[in-house]
Amino acid sequence: MYLRGRTGGWKVEKRQVIHLDVRADTDETLEQVATRVGQALNCTFAEVEQPKNWYPHVAEVFGLKLRLIGVVGIDRKKVAKLVGYVSDRGFYVSGKGLSEHDQVDISAYIADLLTMRTGLQWYRPTAEDRAAEGRWASAYDDWLGGIEDQRRIQDLYE
């Protein structure tokens, strides 16, 4: 992007791209959460099939592709995970993706906005949250891979 400087010359400034990563602990179905978030952000989520039989809800809003996924969090809580990343191909640099741009994390803002508008308590994930989700994902991968030992899967949760 080019900006006119004070002296009338032009200077090059990096483009900015935004992303978000927030969670809400809830016993609601993913469909119910998708409806609430869609109303809050003025978008509509559609369920799509992904590899490994995952069915995230996907929407697009202000140039971001949003994915709403159900995960298992700390103490095996049901968690709604909302992530968003730039989907407009015009921002991608050949061979470098989005790495040439300044990354702006809007997670804190989105967590506050969704908390106000959905009635759910949204938050930014901690390292412990991510670790718990990782253990759940590993157990799920093992289950898909046919590991029969239920104790092994149980150990991954704890």
HELIX and SHEET records of a PDB file:
HELIX    1   1 LEU A   30  LEU A   41  1                                  12    
HELIX    2   2 PRO A   51  ASN A   53  5                                   3    
HELIX    3   3 ILE A   74  ARG A   76  5                                   3    
HELIX    4   4 ARG A   89  PHE A   91  5                                   3    
HELIX    5   5 SER A  107  THR A  118  1                                  12    
HELIX    6   6 ALA A  127  LEU A  144  1                                  18    
HELIX    7   7 GLN A  150  TYR A  157  1                                   8    
SHEET    1   A 2 TYR A   2  ARG A   4  0                                        
SHEET    2   A 2 TRP A  10  VAL A  12 -1                                        
SHEET    1   B 6 ALA A  46  GLU A  47  0                                        
SHEET    2   B 6 HIS A  57  VAL A  61 -1                                        
SHEET    3   B 6 LEU A  64  VAL A  72 -1                                        
SHEET    4   B 6 LYS A  78  VAL A  86 -1                                        
SHEET    5   B 6 GLN A  16  ASP A  25 -1                                        
SHEET    6   B 6 ASP A 102  ASP A 105  1                                        
SHEET    1   C 6 ALA A  46  GLU A  47  0                                        
SHEET    2   C 6 HIS A  57  VAL A  61 -1                                        
SHEET    3   C 6 LEU A  64  VAL A  72 -1                                        
SHEET    4   C 6 LYS A  78  VAL A  86 -1                                        
SHEET    5   C 6 GLN A  16  ASP A  25 -1                                        
SHEET    6   C 6 TRP A 122  TYR A 123 -1                                        
END                                                                             
